[in-house]
């Protein structure tokens, strides 16, 4: 099992490219199932979750090719898709596999998808997916660990419906959005997720011939069409990877240019970083970040919430920054009920954090008067989920001595060659077995 060995104390300088967004690439790979024509996706990140999704749709009979000379471009041809089934042995490691349900059902009138797995950060029920598809006329039962979906006898297509989800759900919005593109009549999604990844998926579907309005707002309107065609689309840059590097540069000091990062996708995070004392400037095709180092920054309190609020996927990374900044801060997690598992590991490095409950943590920053009077000390720590892994890497970059991060397969699920990118910025990081 691979580990990351980090020797802390180096400032980050230089330029780093931000890869395509995992949370856009995964639904867009599933969107290719909606058409019998080839789809070409550019800027596809090299991630374990992406590899799993490619393996999953390939198992259905989809032909997948990496374009020669550009290993970030993938050609997907679902024209000969033979089996609309997503088996457990592939789905168990990745919750996003549920995104195959809507496209398969919309195009073939049937689908069988295993109940998903993924990070152990709390319950993320798929009932909103099921309720929405049922409102569109699907018959769905859960049996032997599978969601088995069919259209009623005599129907060849889903039917448009007005759907209001009980909560804001990104994958739920994406699944219903994809299904609605081939439904008969109009579908309206209320309480829809507004994340940039949802917008990027909608833009891809429009290129395929879908009729969609309102994406990026809480109300999306879709007029179903008879069929979709192939297209060529570039996956949007990963705002969470960009935010992670912003926090890493802020914590270590120095300056860096994040190529492809978009300021308009990171408003809540950038506002907090600027309030902390970090200099951030939007430039052509990227963001420039300059930091005096964490001991000169002011810790920031925040509460996670749905986009455009502060993202839950940046909570752990910003907490690591607060640990080594000045002052006390409070972090409230409102999205998932089990997303403070990194706290115990940060404490192993010397972080002063106390949790009031599973939803709120209070951090006493180590930085004081421009100098860190108490520093984190390197230790062996264990990654518990994807974003927790990133928080431990950030802490290791500023800790004294060596930090060994175990179970980094979590990190590989969402960060494309992170150790290589950090080394390019001057960090002393290596992958070991």
C-alpha positions as CSV (number, residue, x, y, z in Angstrom):
1,X,0.0,0.0,0.0
2,X,1.5,3.3,-1.1
3,X,2.3,6.1,1.4
4,X,3.5,9.7,1.2
5,X,6.6,10.8,3.0
6,X,6.7,14.5,3.5
7,X,9.6,16.5,4.9
8,X,8.1,19.8,6.0
9,X,9.4,23.3,6.2
10,X,9.7,24.3,2.5
11,X,7.8,27.3,1.0
12,X,5.9,26.6,-2.2
13,X,6.9,28.6,-5.3
14,X,6.3,28.3,-9.1
15,X,3.4,27.2,-11.3
16,X,1.1,24.2,-11.0
17,X,-1.6,23.0,-13.5
18,X,-5.0,22.3,-12.1
19,X,-6.5,19.1,-13.6
20,X,-10.0,18.4,-14.8
21,X,-12.6,18.1,-12.1
22,X,-13.3,14.6,-10.8
23,X,-16.9,15.6,-10.0
24,X,-17.5,16.8,-13.5
25,X,-15.6,14.0,-15.3
26,X,-17.6,11.2,-13.6
27,X,-21.1,12.3,-14.6
28,X,-19.8,13.3,-18.1
29,X,-18.5,9.8,-18.7
30,X,-22.0,8.5,-17.7
31,X,-23.6,11.1,-20.0
32,X,-21.8,9.4,-22.9
33,X,-24.1,6.4,-22.3
34,X,-27.1,8.5,-23.5
35,X,-26.1,8.3,-27.2
36,X,-25.0,5.7,-29.7
37,X,-22.6,8.1,-31.2
38,X,-19.0,8.7,-30.0
39,X,-18.2,11.3,-27.4
40,X,-14.8,12.8,-26.9
41,X,-13.8,14.2,-23.5
42,X,-10.7,16.3,-23.0
43,X,-8.9,17.2,-19.8
44,X,-10.0,13.9,-18.1
45,X,-7.9,13.6,-14.9
46,X,-5.8,10.5,-14.0
47,X,-7.7,9.4,-10.9
48,X,-8.6,6.1,-9.3
49,X,-12.3,7.0,-9.4
50,X,-12.1,7.9,-13.2
51,X,-10.3,4.6,-13.8
52,X,-13.1,2.8,-11.9
53,X,-15.8,4.6,-13.9
54,X,-14.1,3.8,-17.2
55,X,-13.8,0.1,-16.2
56,X,-17.5,0.1,-15.1
57,X,-18.8,1.4,-18.4
58,X,-16.4,-0.7,-20.4
59,X,-17.8,-3.8,-18.6
60,X,-21.2,-2.9,-20.2
61,X,-19.7,-3.2,-23.7
62,X,-18.7,0.5,-24.2
63,X,-15.6,1.0,-26.3
64,X,-13.1,3.4,-24.7
65,X,-9.9,4.7,-26.3
66,X,-7.2,7.0,-25.0
67,X,-6.3,9.4,-27.8
68,X,-2.8,8.9,-29.0
69,X,-0.5,11.7,-27.9
70,X,-3.0,13.1,-25.4
71,X,-3.5,10.8,-22.5
72,X,-6.1,13.3,-21.0
73,X,-8.4,12.8,-23.9
74,X,-10.8,9.9,-23.9
75,X,-13.1,8.7,-26.7
76,X,-16.3,6.8,-25.5
77,X,-18.5,4.9,-27.9
78,X,-21.6,3.4,-26.3
79,X,-23.1,2.4,-29.6
80,X,-22.8,-1.3,-28.9
81,X,-23.6,-1.1,-25.2
82,X,-24.7,-4.7,-24.4
83,X,-25.5,-4.8,-20.7
84,X,-27.2,-1.9,-18.8
85,X,-25.9,-3.2,-15.5
86,X,-23.4,-1.7,-13.0
87,X,-22.2,-4.7,-10.9
88,X,-21.3,-4.5,-7.2
89,X,-17.6,-5.4,-7.5
90,X,-17.1,-2.1,-9.4
91,X,-19.7,0.1,-7.7
92,X,-18.7,-0.7,-4.1
93,X,-15.6,1.6,-4.1
94,X,-17.3,4.7,-5.7
95,X,-20.6,6.3,-4.9
96,X,-20.6,8.2,-8.3
97,X,-21.4,4.9,-10.0
98,X,-25.0,5.6,-9.2
99,X,-24.8,8.2,-12.0
100,X,-25.1,5.4,-14.5
101,X,-28.7,4.8,-13.4
102,X,-30.4,7.7,-15.1
103,X,-28.7,7.5,-18.5
104,X,-29.2,3.8,-18.8
105,X,-32.8,3.9,-17.9
106,X,-33.5,6.9,-20.2
107,X,-31.9,5.3,-23.2
108,X,-32.7,1.6,-22.8
109,X,-35.8,1.7,-20.6
110,X,-34.1,-0.5,-18.0
111,X,-31.1,-0.5,-15.7
112,X,-29.6,-2.5,-12.8
113,X,-27.2,-0.6,-10.6
114,X,-25.7,-1.8,-7.4
115,X,-26.2,0.3,-4.3
116,X,-22.9,2.4,-4.1
117,X,-20.0,2.7,-1.8
118,X,-17.3,5.3,-1.4
119,X,-15.8,7.4,1.4
120,X,-17.1,6.7,5.0
121,X,-18.0,10.4,5.7
122,X,-21.6,9.9,6.5
123,X,-24.9,8.8,4.9
124,X,-25.5,10.0,1.4
125,X,-28.8,8.2,0.5
126,X,-29.8,7.6,-3.1
127,X,-33.5,7.9,-2.3
128,X,-33.7,11.3,-4.0
129,X,-32.5,9.7,-7.2
130,X,-35.1,6.9,-6.9
131,X,-37.9,9.3,-6.0
132,X,-37.1,11.5,-9.0
133,X,-37.0,8.7,-11.5
134,X,-40.2,7.3,-10.1
135,X,-41.9,10.7,-10.6
136,X,-40.8,10.3,-14.3
137,X,-42.6,7.0,-14.6
138,X,-39.9,4.5,-13.7
139,X,-40.6,1.4,-11.7
140,X,-37.7,0.8,-9.3
141,X,-37.2,-1.8,-6.6
142,X,-34.2,-2.5,-4.4
143,X,-33.4,-6.2,-4.2
144,X,-30.3,-8.1,-3.3
145,X,-28.3,-4.9,-3.1
146,X,-29.3,-3.7,-6.5
147,X,-31.6,-0.9,-7.8
148,X,-33.6,-2.5,-10.5
149,X,-35.3,0.0,-12.8
150,X,-37.7,-0.5,-15.6
151,X,-40.3,1.4,-17.6
152,X,-43.9,0.2,-17.3
153,X,-45.3,-2.1,-20.0
154,X,-46.3,-0.1,-23.1
155,X,-43.9,2.8,-22.4
156,X,-40.7,3.4,-24.3
157,X,-39.6,6.6,-22.7
158,X,-39.6,8.3,-19.3
159,X,-42.1,11.1,-19.0
160,X,-41.4,14.7,-18.0
161,X,-42.3,15.7,-14.4
162,X,-41.9,18.5,-11.9
163,X,-39.5,17.2,-9.3
164,X,-38.6,18.9,-6.0
165,X,-35.9,17.1,-4.1
166,X,-36.0,17.0,-0.3
167,X,-32.5,18.3,-0.1
168,X,-29.9,19.8,-2.4
169,X,-28.1,16.8,-3.9
170,X,-25.4,17.2,-6.6
171,X,-25.4,13.6,-7.9
172,X,-29.2,13.5,-7.6
173,X,-29.5,16.7,-9.8
174,X,-27.1,15.2,-12.3
175,X,-28.8,11.9,-12.5
176,X,-32.2,13.4,-13.0
177,X,-30.9,16.0,-15.4
178,X,-29.4,13.3,-17.6
179,X,-32.5,11.1,-17.5
180,X,-34.7,14.1,-18.4
181,X,-32.9,14.9,-21.6
182,X,-34.5,11.8,-23.3
183,X,-37.8,12.0,-21.4
184,X,-41.1,12.7,-23.2
185,X,-42.1,16.3,-22.5
186,X,-40.8,18.9,-20.0
187,X,-39.1,18.2,-16.7
188,X,-38.5,20.8,-14.1
189,X,-36.0,20.2,-11.3
190,X,-36.6,22.4,-8.2
191,X,-34.0,22.7,-5.4
192,X,-31.4,21.7,-7.9
193,X,-27.7,21.8,-7.1
194,X,-25.9,24.9,-8.5
195,X,-22.3,23.6,-8.5
196,X,-20.0,24.4,-11.5
197,X,-19.7,20.7,-12.2
198,X,-23.5,20.6,-12.7
199,X,-23.3,23.5,-15.0
200,X,-20.4,21.9,-16.9
201,X,-22.5,18.7,-17.3
202,X,-25.4,20.7,-18.6
203,X,-23.2,22.5,-21.2
204,X,-22.0,19.1,-22.4
205,X,-25.5,17.8,-22.7
206,X,-26.5,20.9,-24.7
207,X,-23.6,20.1,-27.1
208,X,-25.2,16.7,-27.5
209,X,-28.5,18.2,-28.5
210,X,-30.3,18.5,-25.1
211,X,-32.6,21.4,-24.4
212,X,-31.7,22.8,-21.0
213,X,-32.3,26.1,-19.3
214,X,-31.6,27.4,-15.8
215,X,-28.5,25.3,-15.0
216,X,-26.5,27.1,-12.4
217,X,-29.7,28.1,-10.6
218,X,-32.0,26.2,-8.2
219,X,-34.6,25.6,-11.0
220,X,-33.5,23.7,-14.1
221,X,-35.9,23.2,-17.0
222,X,-35.3,20.4,-19.5
223,X,-37.3,19.7,-22.7
224,X,-36.9,16.1,-23.6
225,X,-35.7,15.2,-27.1
226,X,-36.0,11.9,-29.1
227,X,-32.2,11.3,-29.2
228,X,-28.9,12.8,-28.4
229,X,-25.8,12.8,-30.6
230,X,-22.0,12.7,-30.0
231,X,-20.0,15.8,-29.0
232,X,-16.5,17.0,-28.0
233,X,-16.1,18.6,-24.6
234,X,-13.4,19.7,-22.2
235,X,-13.9,18.9,-18.5
236,X,-13.9,22.0,-16.3
237,X,-10.9,22.6,-14.0
238,X,-11.2,21.1,-10.5
239,X,-12.1,23.8,-8.1
240,X,-11.4,21.6,-5.1
241,X,-7.9,20.7,-6.3
242,X,-7.3,24.4,-6.9
243,X,-8.6,25.2,-3.4
244,X,-6.4,22.6,-1.9
245,X,-3.3,24.1,-3.5
246,X,-4.4,27.6,-2.4
247,X,-4.5,26.4,1.2
248,X,-1.1,24.6,0.8
249,X,0.6,27.7,-0.5
250,X,-1.1,29.8,2.2
251,X,0.1,27.5,4.9
252,X,3.7,27.2,3.7
253,X,4.2,30.7,2.4
254,X,5.7,31.7,-0.9
255,X,3.8,32.2,-4.1
256,X,2.4,30.1,-6.9
257,X,0.4,30.4,-10.1
258,X,-2.5,27.9,-10.4
259,X,-3.0,27.4,-14.1
260,X,-6.6,26.8,-15.2
261,X,-8.0,27.6,-11.7
262,X,-11.1,29.8,-11.8
263,X,-11.8,32.5,-9.2
264,X,-15.5,32.5,-10.0
265,X,-15.8,28.9,-8.9
266,X,-14.0,29.5,-5.5
267,X,-15.7,32.6,-4.2
268,X,-16.4,31.5,-0.6
269,X,-12.9,29.9,-0.1
270,X,-11.1,32.9,-1.7
271,X,-13.0,35.3,0.5
272,X,-11.9,33.5,3.6
273,X,-8.3,33.3,2.4
274,X,-8.2,37.0,1.7
275,X,-9.7,37.7,5.1
276,X,-6.9,35.6,6.6
277,X,-4.3,37.7,4.9
278,X,-3.5,35.8,1.7
279,X,-3.0,37.8,-1.5
280,X,-5.0,36.2,-4.4
281,X,-5.3,37.7,-7.9
282,X,-7.2,36.4,-10.8
283,X,-5.2,36.4,-14.0
284,X,-5.7,35.1,-17.6
285,X,-6.2,31.3,-17.3
286,X,-5.4,31.0,-13.6
287,X,-5.0,32.4,-10.1
288,X,-1.9,33.9,-8.5
289,X,-1.6,33.3,-4.8
290,X,1.0,34.9,-2.4
291,X,1.2,34.2,1.3
292,X,3.4,35.5,4.2
293,X,3.1,32.0,5.8
294,X,0.5,30.7,8.2
295,X,2.0,32.2,11.3
296,X,1.2,35.6,9.8
297,X,-2.3,34.7,8.9
298,X,-5.5,35.0,10.9
299,X,-7.5,31.9,11.4
300,X,-11.1,32.0,9.9
301,X,-14.3,30.6,11.2
302,X,-16.7,29.1,8.6
303,X,-19.7,26.9,8.1
304,X,-20.0,24.5,5.2
305,X,-23.1,24.7,3.0
306,X,-24.2,24.1,-0.5
307,X,-22.7,26.0,-3.4
308,X,-22.1,28.9,-3.6
309,X,-21.4,28.7,0.1
310,X,-18.2,27.2,1.6
311,X,-17.8,23.7,0.2
312,X,-17.7,20.7,2.5
313,X,-15.0,19.3,0.3
314,X,-12.7,22.2,1.4
315,X,-13.4,21.9,5.1
316,X,-10.6,19.6,6.1
317,X,-7.9,21.5,4.1
318,X,-8.9,24.9,5.5
319,X,-9.0,23.4,9.0
320,X,-5.3,22.4,8.5
321,X,-4.6,26.0,7.6
322,X,-6.4,27.3,10.7
323,X,-4.3,24.9,12.8
324,X,-1.1,26.8,12.0
325,X,-2.6,30.3,11.8
326,X,-3.1,32.9,14.5
327,X,-6.1,32.9,16.8
328,X,-9.1,30.7,17.5
329,X,-11.6,29.6,14.9
330,X,-14.7,27.5,14.7
331,X,-15.6,25.1,11.9
332,X,-19.2,23.9,11.5
333,X,-19.9,21.0,9.2
334,X,-23.5,21.0,8.0
335,X,-23.4,18.6,5.0
336,X,-22.1,15.3,6.4
337,X,-22.4,14.0,9.9
338,X,-19.1,12.1,10.0
339,X,-16.6,14.4,8.4
340,X,-14.2,15.2,11.3
341,X,-12.2,12.0,11.1
342,X,-9.1,14.0,10.2
343,X,-9.2,15.8,13.6
344,X,-7.6,12.9,15.5
345,X,-4.8,12.6,12.9
346,X,-4.1,16.3,12.9
347,X,-3.9,16.1,16.7
348,X,-1.2,13.5,16.3
349,X,0.9,16.1,14.6
350,X,0.3,18.6,17.5
351,X,-2.9,20.4,16.4
352,X,-5.0,22.0,19.1
353,X,-8.5,21.0,18.1
354,X,-11.5,20.1,20.3
355,X,-14.8,18.9,18.9
356,X,-18.0,20.0,20.5
357,X,-19.9,17.3,18.7
358,X,-19.8,15.6,15.3
359,X,-20.7,18.8,13.6
360,X,-18.5,21.5,15.2
361,X,-14.8,21.9,16.0
362,X,-12.8,24.7,17.7
363,X,-9.2,25.2,16.7
364,X,-6.6,27.1,18.7
365,X,-4.1,28.3,16.1
366,X,-0.4,27.8,16.7
367,X,0.8,31.0,15.0
368,X,1.4,34.0,17.2
369,X,2.7,37.5,16.4
370,X,4.3,36.5,13.1
371,X,6.2,33.5,14.5
372,X,5.0,30.0,15.3
373,X,5.8,29.5,18.9
374,X,4.6,26.0,18.8
375,X,4.9,23.9,15.7
376,X,3.4,20.8,14.3
377,X,5.7,17.8,14.6
378,X,6.0,15.1,11.9
379,X,4.4,11.7,12.7
380,X,2.8,8.8,11.0
381,X,-0.9,9.6,10.2
382,X,-3.6,7.7,8.5
383,X,-5.9,9.0,5.8
384,X,-9.6,8.3,6.4
385,X,-11.2,9.8,3.3
386,X,-10.3,11.8,0.2
387,X,-10.3,15.4,1.6
388,X,-9.0,14.3,5.0
389,X,-5.9,13.0,3.1
390,X,-5.3,16.4,1.6
391,X,-5.5,18.1,5.0
392,X,-2.8,15.8,6.4
393,X,-0.6,16.6,3.4
394,X,-1.0,20.3,4.1
395,X,-0.2,19.8,7.7
396,X,2.8,17.7,6.8
397,X,4.2,20.4,4.5
398,X,4.5,22.8,7.5
399,X,5.4,20.3,10.3
400,X,8.9,19.8,11.7
401,X,10.5,16.6,10.6
402,X,9.0,13.8,8.6
403,X,5.3,13.1,8.2
404,X,4.2,9.7,6.7
405,X,0.7,9.7,5.4
406,X,-0.7,6.1,5.2
407,X,-3.6,4.8,3.0
408,X,-3.2,7.4,0.3
409,X,-5.4,5.4,-2.0
410,X,-8.0,7.9,-0.8
411,X,-5.9,10.7,-2.1
412,X,-5.5,9.0,-5.5
413,X,-9.3,8.9,-5.8
414,X,-9.4,12.7,-6.2
415,X,-6.0,14.2,-6.9
416,X,-4.1,13.8,-10.1
417,X,-0.4,13.1,-9.3
418,X,-0.5,15.4,-6.2
419,X,3.0,14.5,-5.0
420,X,4.5,15.3,-8.4
421,X,2.7,18.7,-8.5
422,X,3.9,19.5,-5.0
423,X,7.5,18.6,-5.9
424,X,7.2,21.0,-8.9
425,X,6.5,23.7,-6.4
426,X,9.5,22.8,-4.3
427,X,8.0,20.5,-1.7
428,X,10.0,17.6,-0.4
429,X,7.4,14.8,-1.0
430,X,7.9,11.3,-2.2
431,X,5.6,8.3,-2.7
432,X,6.9,5.1,-1.1
433,X,5.6,1.6,-0.7
